[in-house]
Amino acid sequence: MVGWSSTTFNAELKAQFGALSPQLQEAARWVIDHPDDVALLSLREQARRSGVTPVTLTRLAQRFELKGYDDLRRLYADAVRERPESFRGRAQELLARHGSSGDAALAQDIFAALARHLQALSGREAVGRLVAAAEVIAAADHVFCLGQRSTFAVAFIFHYVRSLFGSKSVLVDSPGGTGRDALRTIGRKDVLLAVTADPYVRETVETARYVKARGARVVAITDSDLSPLAAVADRVVLIGTESPSFFHTMTPAFAAVECLAALVAARRGKETLSALAESEQQLAAFNTYVIRTRKRVRS
């Protein structure tokens, strides 16, 4: 099989993606985004789920000098099945799993999936992406943070942590639909941190394109190198979202931005320490937290 591994085959698919026909591009998206199912599902089922014909999947394999799709499937032998695409479909499977195995098995499945996603973020390639993204963010004058719907909280926590250690941060959110007005001031020395995963939020993708047109850089937190957000980003951090639940998980995205915030804070060195001291003084002045003081032990 011309010496392919799943990793090298994925890399070659991405490198040649633009040269493929629209039908082969759809087949390539399926293979890149669902490597687990490529190994475990039948050719007919994969064709049904991907929306392309079995012949198209076979042509994709042959395009890269494989005899057929079975050879391609062997490259992804260690995978697990993909969850159904729709929220309703996922909910149906969730109920079936719960009915057959009970609460404990379902909870274990969910946490096992989260553990796999978090373990993937600690791999060499994933860490390299995080470091590269942190370098871009640390060098920016301002960082604008954008997440819509389920990803809003991810963008917010990154903005909140950055504000604690004194980095100039803008949360792209405001009542009355005026959130994106903040981007009027974005320039070449600024960065947009944008978060979205399948199904991709149109507003987030359109905003990223606008920012690029103004010369600013984009750091994307998303679930695929072929997502519409990744296509316009300068740096891409990939996160897994598949879950035994009916709803995709945002836990890996939270982990990614928390790591990014720590990496950026470390780069600021003494500036971080000084800014944190000021933040703590301000929080104390407003008596923000209920803090339990330890009793002193008398000698």
Steps between C-alpha positions, in 0.01 A plus 500: 500500500777738392622527859206705629411532866180670612705804603687535171186426299310773688784744439500420129123537478526847654791598275317398182149594612478807276592296192222243550165511325201616709384138540843380612526798736182385674643150529828642634313705762335181621829313531683787673223585744384143580805271502342271759201420283714449192640193675183361654207571269417327174567676172127532435434651844787745464364608164158558654639705789744703293250578226718365218476177301703186575665549161619847606658361817671232297623758248647702787703199613616431146588866452770442761625174348306262721328199342165582652316633802575192709868595487414849623289356782794294624693822562244598766465167679514631859194724482163508670163577354380853432191625676187575292507843334179659626416592859183289471695203369752531781221525755341181363829315536548648846162367612571160347836479678342608828217249464731207430786577739375747761631818657844379604597371154384820332693718747811287448467531122477878523804537724699252292431710191609816681820329615584407140446857383715646777773243442505600132562862601819395681650339188801650326311644202222644716747661741690645204179661377429645844851645528479653151162656583633636831791668320263684268271606785786613725634728227164671437404846620139397559328164487132494404321188630203361308281197563131459425238266641667200674848649450427836662608381844832378352578844356383666823729300729801580283410871506440491876831333584690734269347802670624373837863506391477835327492410131282722282199290416163575341201267524304525175156496658246766588122548537297615203708327236785749528770250600694512175512882515809455719686374193497846341829564674672171417826537311810323376654467845189335645370143514154345493462183707196328347331179616254285307440130431266300280232626442706812431346835595473719190557826690829375643633397159387826335662701779830318454495583130432866578789511745739344248398762244606769749843342534457355849593141581261221596553219750233231461379249756308249290446131436649451153777633277232513231248705699407834339663679793829315460506599133554868592703457820870568548521246782265210569457310825300180448263371764284187510126542549354150462313375805268212595257774602261651244693830517858554393745562784672834561731362772804466265446857378505627860819304563661646187429865586604451863832364374530790255439753776768340718752496215435867422520598868834321535639697205414828673715410802520778760224694324264213581596506869453876524163493324374213716594692814296796379207274414506345845507842663198613298305182578582539869388865495156392384493207743430276202562160655408327824842385617540264791807594702692230678515519876842576632659236716631656821831377628 
